[in-house]
């Protein structure tokens, strides 16, 4: 990590080749499950930093944005809290909101947005992505003057600010522009401050729902030293001092008397020292782990006041790696047009954590200059280049035209750029390395042969076991395969065979560098962005039928009830495997259902190599019986089952057409494989911990912490006051049991959806008993004492790390990776896993919007009423796992006699056109229509209205 302190932001964003890890989320800044799921790219904010809802409200329909659910976008979704006022008074579009904000900031601060004009370049939307052409400026004389001036000049009239405002500025500040931001501390001052404790270091995280609010995430050791466990609140642009999301910043804490007081709810029990206890209590005879928890039946919540630390940024130690942003161009004038005197326009990033940027008119395309008000659907890529102490906003540079909003290829490309997904094809150095190290010729289709030396090191399973995989029909990257053998007395030896990708991803190699940076494959409905080169992920690593492949196998012994027997040895081995079939989930389900009774009935493309020594049909039926009993036992013991509907989209060959939309069905065949992978991952974590305890080295585990108390308190309030159901939260077992006891299907769907909002994201972490004494390794959702990822090394770098550590343990070597190295890799894995989830969710939103927009039929469906008030109806759409809010203000003039009864939770009103009374109760099924709207921006929003037909 660089220790250079940035003392002049004029050098900002010019060198970003150094790798940083910049996405340590703040618990205070964002919510994983309540962030505007209905519009994937987010909202816009008014001059006070508050969220605004839709513009140009049509009286015939509601335009209330979906606010949660299956398409959680983490792009800063619009909130619609101010719907009533906006609809009553009318809401200006994004450009007028922005000019109001900028003009106010300029009036208050007399800010000079001066900058030397960029080279007079223009981007034409019709041209290729990277092609830049020149065009004459509208102000040639002024342009020549600026280009001839070697110093930065004062620009009196920028981005459409009125002459009156400029005159007021000049009158109020005759001595020059006012400095808005403070100068950064020097390197020496920063080092001195960090040493004496007057300054602290952390990662800046901007609240995507309110850009005026940011938090600096500190290391846990630093929090303990400071005597608090909360992140530092940075309020307002001035205190953020030109820092961007993900920057490693130096912060000076405010005096404690200036810290913000906030109310939090804390869960307590009869014992004032109450806390969760996730330690292993004991091991039963059959080896099933039991986790003891304190009895929380009498727990409740109390509200207490705490101090939120506040501070200001005084230096930037290391800039974020992200330098490119996707957005659109607009004028800052209320009429949306440009004037000949305008020297800058506004670039509005779709990533709401990034500030707006000022772009020189000379860089803008001719189409925008001629008709700026109707150019908002064109997407561009820009980067910030300069943010001086006197400038309200950063100056940016337009890099290239991306395409048009509504064009799937362009919008998917925008998602990939904004989420920093590396999709570049594997470079020549990697391909050459594969040739040199493994004799893999990437230019031919010749089969790679396993070196003879590997046969001496591994167990050869090719002719001793019936090994096969069960995967989605069109999968190519086959990470895992399975086998089962009876050992007599009702016991079975089950093998889980995992592709040994770590053989090809050698430490410190070029491929290792690429794989560790990407950290995960990204799966979209129309494409896959692989972590490893396709020649490995789809071929030489993949456990394809009839091919000799390298494997890493774990053997376990289970009885007919699915119990793991501890008196039988668990074995990890490096192996050579040859799969005899790639069975699809659909075919496996037909076998489970009895529709396929023998191997000859399996489709030939799935099982081309009939095996005379046994039957795959019998193997699958036996594996299902064992894993099904194990699954039932796991759920009964408190493991959560909160699967949400997942939409699947079939995209046409043109990449633009959504041919079909379906809801992914969770089959018993899926659950069979999931159960086997859970056991393998659990056993891998156990073996790593045994090795770590003996040698003291850190190992990679995966944790899922208990729900946040604030969110759990809100969930309990919802259950008690709205859903009118009793929910036990004393343990994960009690919570799971309570959810299963809800009799109403509608209430069950809503409550299950609500509980997902309380859950924290699972994350990787480094653990060793010496340094992490007292830290829980417990996995909350699975309700098991420890867990890791071992079973998907083709698509997850975390699994490659685990493979390397397990191999070292098997050979009796010291574990690879220092604590610092492991922490760095883990941080990147967590960051990229989150980015991959965002892209996958946001792309599904795009596909759904495209489907709705391109389908002539009105999208009608039933929603469940989740909340009511006198002015709104909040509904949940089970098919999309998404919440939407219908504003009754949008129906003014169409309804009358509106009345809400809190005691009965009933909303009544009358339609004027037919005098029909409408009565809506909580958890009613409500007919709705779904449509898509774009409000003077490229942001596609899913909206709902009552379906009255």
C-alpha positions, -999 to +999 in steps of 0.1 A: +000+000+000+013+034-010+021+057+019+022+088-003-001+115+010-019+135-016-013+172-008-026+186-040-059+173-055-049+188-089-030+155-093-062+136-085-070+105-105-040+107-128-023+074-117-045+045-106-025+015-115-017+006-080-042-020-067-063-009-036-091-025-018-118+000-013-150-014-004-152-020+033-188-013+039-200+008+067-228-005+088-241+030+090-240+041+054-261+016+034-285-012+037-281-044+018-318-051+014-336-017+014-320+004-012-344+011-040-346-022-058-371-010-083-346+013-102-313-002-108-293+030-113-306+051-085-321+084-078-312+120-077-309+144-048-320+179-042-298+207-030-302+197+007-290+162-001-324+146+004-337+120-020-363+130-046-389+108-063-402+107-098-408+138-119-435+148-143-462+128-125-490+117-148-524+120-131-536+088-148-511+066-131-489+064-101-452+069-107-440+056-074-407+038-076-402+003-064-381+005-033-368-029-024-364-065-032-350-088-058-333-061-078-315-044-050-292-023-070-268-005-047-267+023-072-285+047-050-321+040-057-347+067-056-367+071-025-402+084-026-407+098+008-416+132-004-442+120-029-470+141-016-453+174-018-438+167-051-470+157-067-489+187-052-465+214-062-448+198-092-412+188-092-384+202-113-364+178-133-328+167-124-312+196-142-332+223-123-325+206-090-288+206-098-286+242-109-304+252-077-279+233-056-249+247-075-262+282-075-268+281-038-234+267-031-218+294-053-238+322-036-229+309-002-192+304-009-184+327-038-167+297-054-147+301-086-151+272-108-121+282-128-101+258-149-082+258-180-104+247-208-098+212-221-088+205-257-117+212-280-129+177-286-163+162-292-178+128-291-204+118-316-229+092-304-229+076-338-192+069-337-173+040-322-167+039-285-131+051-285-132+074-315-128+111-308-133+139-334-127+176-332-152+203-339-152+241-337-161+257-304-190+280-301-168+306-285-136+306-306-123+339-294-127+329-257-113+294-265-081+310-280-077+333-250-080+303-226-056+281-246-030+309-248-032+315-210-007+294-192-023+300-158-058+289-147-082+317-155-113+327-137-145+317-155-172+341-146-202+324-162-201+286-159-227+260-167-255+285-172-254+304-139-274+336-142-257+370-146-276+382-115-259+355-094-226+364-108-230+401-100-240+392-065-209+371-062-187+399-074-203+424-051-200+401-021-164+390-027-143+417-043-111+401-031-115+369-052-133+336-049-138+321-015-119+289-007-145+261-002-122+233+008-092+232+032-057+225+019-045+190+026-019+184+053+017+176+043+032+141+045+051+151+076+020+165+093+001+133+086+028+110+098+031+131+130-007+131+135-010+093+130+019+087+154+005+109+182-031+098+177-045+131+167-053+117+132-068+084+121-068+065+088-097+047+072-117+041+040-144+065+029-178+051+022-205+075+008-241+069+016-257+062-018-291+074-005-277+107+007-244+119-008-241+146+019-234+118+044-203+096+044-186+073+069-150+064+074-145+027+082-118+021+108-098-010+117-112-029+147-080-024+166-082+013+161-119+014+172-109-003+204-081+021+210-104+051+204-130+035+228-159+032+204-171+007+179-188+031+153-175+044+121-167+082+118-195+103+103-184+129+077-212+153+071-213+175+040-191+181+010-169+206+028-158+181+056-153+154+030-128+177+014-129+164-022-125+127-012-142+101-034-158+068-025-132+042-016-104+067-010-081+059+020-084+091+039-068+108+069-093+121+093-092+145+122-118+137+147-140+165+160-140+173+197-162+148+216-186+176+225-193+179+187-202+143+182-237+135+170-261+120+194-282+092+180-307+067+194-301+030+190-321+000+201-302-027+219-314-063+226-312-073+262-322-102+284-325-109+321-288-111+323-272-077+318-241-094+304-262-111+278-244-120+245-247-146+218-225-177+224-215-194+192-189-216+206-190-254+201-205-270+232-197-306+224-197-332+196-224-358+197-216-395+191-224-393+154-204-362+150-232-337+145-220-304+159-243-287+184-241-250+190-252-237+224-269-203+227-280-184+257-317-186+264-331-155+248-367-161+253-370-131+276-350-108+255-364-074+244-351-041+231-343-009+249-335+024+234-304+042+244-285+072+232-249+069+219-225+093+204-216+090+168-180+101+162-177+129+136-147+144+118-133+159+087-109+147+059-075+164+061-056+144+036-059+115+011-034+087+016-044+066-014-070+072-041-096+046-051-089+025-080-121+035-096-116+064-121-142+058-148-179+066-143-209+061-165-235+088-167-252+114-189-248+150-199-271+178-191-272+216-190-275+232-156-301+256-168-337+251-158-348+249-194-323+222-201-307+242-229-272+255-235-264+291-242-235+303-264-217+317-233-218+284-215-183+269-211-193+238-191-221+213-189-229+188-162-220+151-162-244+132-139-229+099-128-253+070-125-232+060-094-247+083-069-217+080-046-198+100-071-203+138-073-214+156-105-186+168-127-181+198-149-173+189-185-159+215-209-183+222-237-155+216-262-155+179-253-192+175-259-208+160-290-225+182-315-258+165-309-257+175-273-247+211-279-275+215-305-303+198-283-291+193-248-326+189-233-332+157-253-298+141-250-304+125-216-307+089-229-271+089-243-246+072-219-210+084-216-179+075-197-160+102-179-134+106-152-126+133-127-093+151-134-091+181-111-109+193-080-094+225-067-099+241-033-121+268-048-143+246-070-177+235-060-175+204-082-147+184-097-137+191-133-140+160-155-130+147-188-153+129-213-137+097-224-161+080-248-197+075-258-211+043-245-245+040-262-281+047-256-302+039-225-325+010-234-299-007-254-290-038-234-254-041-246-247-005-237-263-006-203-247-039-194-214-024-204-222+005-181-229-018-152-196-036-157-176-003-158-194+012-128-189-019-107-152-023-117-156-057-133-125-068-153-139-083-185-108-078-207-098-110-225-069-128-211-037-111-222-009-126-243+013-130-212-012-153-195-016-173-227+021-176-231+025-187-195+000-215-200+020-227-230+053-225-211+042-240-178+016-266-189+022-271-227-013-258-233-017-245-269-045-220-269-045-218-307-056-254-312-082-278-299-057-304-289-065-322-256-042-314-227-026-345-211-019-348-174+018-351-168+031-385-157+045-369-125+010-361-113+000-398-115+027-405-089+014-378-065-023-385-068-049-412-063-062-425-096-100-428-095-107-433-132-115-470-131-125-474-095-155-452-089-186-441-108-182-403-108-207-379-124-218-343-121-252-327-117-254-292-131-276-268-151-280-282-186-259-256-204-231-253-178-195-255-190-175-247-159-181-280-140-165-275-106-178-305-088-187-342-093-200-368-069-198-406-062-213-430-037-204-465-026-220-487+000-197-500+028-222-523+043-243-521+075-263-492+060-233-469+057-222-451+026-189-436+015-196-404-004-170-386-025-172-350-035-147-344-062-137-308-069-118-295-099-082-288-089-079-253-105-051-244-081-028-267-101-030-242-130-032-210-109+004-211-095+013-186-068+027-153-081+022-162-117+006-139-143-026-160-141-026-158-103-024-120-106-054-118-129-074-144-110-068-127-076-078-093-090-110-106-106-116-129-076-149-143-090-167-151-121-198-130-129-229-147-141-254-128-162-284-142-180-268-135-214-231-141-207-205-152-182-174-131-173-151-159-161-124-155-135-101-179-154-094-181-191-121-200-210-097-227-220-093-236-184-128-228-169-147-245-197-122-272-206-090-283-189-102-275-153-138-285-159-148-321-149-161-329-184-175-365-191-149-388-206-119-365-199-091-371-175-090-342-150-072-332-119-093-333-087-093-325-050-115-350-033-131-352+001-145-385+013-171-388+041-192-416+056-229-411+062-256-434+074-291-438+059-304-409+080-278-385+066-258-384+098-220-378+094-202-405+113-172-393+132-158-427+140-150-430+103-122-410+089-128-379+067-102-379+039-089-352+017-069-364-013-054-350-045-069-372-073-073-379-110-109-383-120-129-392-151-165-383-150-189-406-168-218-382-172-230-346-169-266-350-156-288-319-158-309-309-128-341-316-148-329-352-156-319-358-120-353-346-109-370-370-133-349-398-117-360-387-082-396-385-093-395-420-109-399-408-145-366-423-154-361-458-142-328-470-158-296-456-172-307-462-208-334-436-205-310-408-196-304-385-226-273-396-245-258-361-245-258-362-207-246-398-202-226-409-232-206-436-214-228-463-200-213-480-170-216-518-167-205-518-131-235-499-117-263-475-122-263-437-120-301-438-116-297-459-084-268-436-072-290-405-076-320-420-058-298-432-029-280-398-027-313-380-026-327-402+002-297-396+023-293-358+017-330-352+020-330-366+055-300-346+063-316-314+050-347-320+070-326-325+102-306-293+094-338-272+090-353-287+122-322-278+141-325-241+131-309-236+097-327-208+079-344-214+046-352-180+031-349-186-006-364-158-027-378-161-062-351-158-088-359-146-123-344-162-153-342-145-187-337-160-221-319-135-242-321-136-280-290-140-302-290-103-310-283-096-273-312-072-272-344-092-271-358-108-240-375-139-254-387-154-222-390-147-185-394-175-159-390-180-122-362-204-112-377-234-096-359-249-066-359-286-074-351-314-050-322-323-073-307-288-066-311-294-029-294-327-031-262-312-046-264-282-023-265-305+008-234-323-004-215-291-011-224-278+024-209-309+040-177-306+020-173-269+028-179-276+065-154-304+066-128-282+048-132-255+074-129-280+102-096-294+087-082-258+082-090-249+119-073-281+131-042-272+112-044-235+123-047-244+159-016-266+157+006-242+138-009-208+146-013-196+110-044-178+098-069-196+076-097-184+053-132-189+067-166-176+058-188-160+085-224-149+086-230-127+117-262-124+136-287-097+124-280-061+133-300-052+164-315-021+148-328-040+119-340-069+141-359-043+163-376-029+132-385-065+121-400-073+155-420-040+154-433-050+120-443-085+132-460-072+164-477-040+151-484-048+114-483-085+107-498-094+141-477-126+145-454-138+172-418-143+162-391-157+184-356-143+179-339-160+209-318-181+185-317-189+148-336-222+156-364-202+173-366-177+144-368-205+119-395-224+138-415-192+142-414-186+104-425-221+097-455-218+120-471-188+101-503-203+086-513-176+061-494-179+028-496-141+022-483-132+057-456-159+055-443-144+022-442-109+036-426-119+070-400-141+053-392-112+030-389-088+059-365-110+078-341-111+049-337-073+054-323-080+089-295-104+077-260-092+072-240-103+042-218-133+046-181-124+043-147-141+042-123-135+071-089-146+083-089-166+115-064-180+139-070-189+175-041-168+188-049-135+171-087-139+170-093-152+205-130-147+213-140-140+178-170-161+167-166-183+136-203-192+137-224-191+105-258-176+115-280-187+086-266-222+084-264-224+122-231-243+122-199-234+141-177-227+111-177-227+073-156-219+043-157-222+005-139-252-010-162-264-038-160-238-066-123-230-074-130-224-111-152-194-103-140-182-068-105-172-059-113-178-022-116-215-030-082-215-046-068-200-014-085-228+006-072-254-018-036-242-013-040-242+025-055-276+025-028-290+003-001-276+026-019-292+056-020-326+038+017-324+030+026-312+065+040-279+053+035-245+068+003-228+056+008-204+027+001-166+031+012-143+058-016-127+078-011-095+058-013-113+025-044-132+035-061-101+047-054-084+014-067-113-007-098-116+015-106-080+012-105-082-026-126-114-026-153-097-005-152-066-026-155-084-059-182-108-046-203-078-037-197-062-070-206-094-089-239-096-069-247-060-078-241-065-115-261-097-115-291-080-097-289-048-117-287-067-150-318-086-141-336-053-135-325-042-169-337-074-185-371-071-167-375-035-178-366-044-214-392-072-212-419-049-199-411-022-224-411-045-254-442-065-245-474-051-259-496-068-232-502-048-201-483-065-172-509-075-148-504-094-116-513-097-080-494-080-052-497-084-015-505-053+006-475-049+029-483-015+045-510+011+046-514+047+056-537+076+047-517+085+016-499+054+004-503+017-003-471-003+000-472-036-019-450-067-023-447-085-056-438-121-048-429-129-085-401-103-084-394-102-046-399-065-048-417-038-029-435-009-046-452+021-031-485+035-046-492+071-038-528+080-035-519+116-042-514+105-078-551+098-079-564+131-067-594+141-088-602+104-093-609+093-057-628+108-028-637+100+008-602+087+016-601+072+051-576+050+070-586+031+101-555+023+122-573-002+145-585-024+117-556-015+093-581-007+066-580+020+039-612+030+021-620+054-006-644+058-035-637+060-072-654+091-087-661+077-121-682+047-110-688+056-073-674+021-064-660+018-029-625+004-026-615-012+007-579-024+011-566-043+041-532-055+051-521-087+034-549-084+008-541-096-027-543-065-048-545-064-086-518-041-101-503-031-134-465-028-138-449-004-162-415+012-169-408+050-168-378+071-175-380+106-161-356+128-181-328+105-173-315+071-185-327+055-153-353+029-159-379+027-131-404+000-124-437+016-114-471+002-104-507+014-105-540-001-095-555-025-120-592-015-122-602-036-152 
